[in-house]
Amino acid sequence: MPRRNDLEHKALQLIVNVGDDGVLQAELWRKLDASSREGSRIAIKLEGKGLIHRERELFKGRWTYRLYAKRKQASINSIIDCPCLMCPNDSRCGPWNSVSPNECEKLTEWLLSLT
């Protein structure tokens, strides 16, 4: 039988991988091959650690929880337009170099466009 920490890790990975739609608690336990009691305890523990949040949901006439990861999966799409990726001064850029990200107008404009 897998240890609880192993199941917690697997559960967190599954929740993160489903993305913004979240996963129903019962569906997660089936994927983990765990009991509902064990699954509920893992979800509560992950929520207590601040790794997920649970929202109560009525599904097929029964109350359950949908689990969402607080940490989002990394994606290159978030930085694809960053001017640093194609900057000709990349090799000379650094916080204490002649070219600095602290003084870069293109980087500042890009960051402001994100908000």
KEGUVO-254541 format. One record per residue (C-alpha): chain; residue number from 1; z, x, y negated. Coordinates in Angstrom, 1 decimal, decimal comma. Each point is the difference from the previous one (the first is absolute). Layout:
BEGIN
chain; n; zz; xx; yy
A; NUM; Z; X; Y
...
***
This chain:
BEGIN
chain; n; zz; xx; yy
A; 1; 0,0; 0,0; 0,0
A; 2; -1,0; 1,4; -3,4
A; 3; 2,8; 1,0; -2,4
A; 4; 0,6; -2,2; -3,1
A; 5; -1,1; 2,7; -2,4
A; 6; -3,3; 0,3; 1,9
A; 7; -0,5; -3,7; -0,3
A; 8; 1,0; 0,1; -3,7
A; 9; -2,6; 2,6; -0,6
A; 10; -2,7; -1,9; 1,9
A; 11; 0,9; -3,2; -1,8
A; 12; -0,3; 1,6; -3,4
A; 13; -3,3; 1,6; 0,9
A; 14; -1,4; -3,4; 1,2
A; 15; 1,3; -1,8; -3,2
A; 16; -1,6; 2,7; -2,2
A; 17; -3,3; -0,1; 1,8
A; 18; -0,5; -3,8; -0,3
A; 19; -0,2; 0,4; -3,8
A; 20; 0,7; -2,6; -2,7
A; 21; -0,1; -3,0; 2,3
A; 22; 3,2; 1,0; 1,8
A; 23; 0,7; -0,9; 3,6
A; 24; 2,1; -2,8; 1,5
A; 25; 3,2; 1,2; 1,6
A; 26; -0,8; -1,6; 3,3
A; 27; -3,5; 1,6; 0,1
A; 28; 1,6; 3,4; -0,6
A; 29; 2,5; -0,3; 2,9
A; 30; -2,8; -0,9; 2,4
A; 31; -1,9; 3,1; -1,1
A; 32; 3,1; 2,1; 0,5
A; 33; 0,8; -1,6; 3,3
A; 34; 3,5; -0,7; -1,3
A; 35; 2,3; -3,0; 0,2
A; 36; 0,4; -2,3; -3,1
A; 37; 3,6; 1,0; -0,3
A; 38; -0,9; 3,7; 0,0
A; 39; -2,8; -0,6; -2,4
A; 40; 2,1; -1,9; -2,4
A; 41; 2,5; 2,8; -0,1
A; 42; -2,7; 2,6; -0,6
A; 43; -1,4; -2,1; -2,9
A; 44; 3,4; -0,4; -1,6
A; 45; 0,6; 3,7; 0,3
A; 46; -3,4; 0,9; -1,5
A; 47; 0,7; -2,4; -2,8
A; 48; 3,4; 1,5; -0,6
A; 49; -1,5; 3,4; -0,3
A; 50; -2,4; -1,3; -2,6
A; 51; -3,1; 0,6; 2,1
A; 52; -1,2; -3,6; 0,3
A; 53; 0,7; -3,4; -1,4
A; 54; 0,1; -3,3; 1,8
A; 55; -1,2; -3,3; -1,2
A; 56; 1,0; -3,2; 1,7
A; 57; -3,0; -2,0; 1,1
A; 58; -0,7; -3,3; 1,8
A; 59; -2,5; 0,8; 2,8
A; 60; -1,1; -2,7; 2,5
A; 61; 3,0; -2,1; -0,8
A; 62; 2,6; 2,8; 0,5
A; 63; 1,7; 2,2; -2,5
A; 64; -0,7; 3,7; 0,4
A; 65; -0,4; 3,1; -2,3
A; 66; -3,0; 1,8; -1,2
A; 67; 0,6; 3,7; -0,3
A; 68; -1,6; 2,1; -2,7
A; 69; 0,1; 3,7; -0,5
A; 70; 1,4; 1,3; -3,3
A; 71; -2,0; 3,2; 0,5
A; 72; -3,7; -0,4; -0,2
A; 73; -2,5; 1,9; 2,2
A; 74; -1,6; 2,9; -1,9
A; 75; -3,6; -0,5; -0,9
A; 76; -2,6; 2,3; -1,7
A; 77; -1,1; -3,1; -2,0
A; 78; 3,0; 0,4; -2,3
A; 79; -1,2; 3,3; -1,4
A; 80; -3,8; -0,2; 0,6
A; 81; -0,7; -0,2; -3,8
A; 82; 2,4; 2,7; -1,0
A; 83; -1,8; 2,5; -2,3
A; 84; 1,9; 2,9; 1,6
A; 85; -2,1; -0,3; 3,2
A; 86; -3,2; 1,1; -1,7
A; 87; 1,5; 2,1; -2,8
A; 88; -1,7; 3,4; -0,7
A; 89; 3,3; 1,4; -1,2
A; 90; 1,8; -0,9; 3,3
A; 91; 0,6; 3,7; 1,0
A; 92; 1,5; 0,8; -3,4
A; 93; 2,1; -3,2; -0,3
A; 94; 3,8; 0,1; 0,3
A; 95; 3,1; -0,9; -2,0
A; 96; 0,4; 3,5; -1,4
A; 97; -3,7; 1,0; -0,1
A; 98; -2,5; 0,0; -2,8
A; 99; -1,3; -3,3; 1,3
A; 100; 2,8; -2,5; 0,6
A; 101; 0,2; -3,5; 1,4
A; 102; 2,6; -0,6; -2,7
A; 103; -2,6; 0,4; -2,7
A; 104; -3,1; -1,4; 1,8
A; 105; -1,6; -2,9; -1,9
A; 106; -2,1; -1,2; 2,9
A; 107; 3,0; -0,1; 2,3
A; 108; 2,1; -1,9; -2,6
A; 109; -2,8; -2,5; -0,5
A; 110; -0,3; -0,6; 3,7
A; 111; 3,7; -0,5; 0,4
A; 112; 0,1; -2,4; -2,9
A; 113; -2,8; -2,0; 1,5
A; 114; 2,0; -0,6; 3,2
A; 115; 2,7; -1,9; -1,9
***
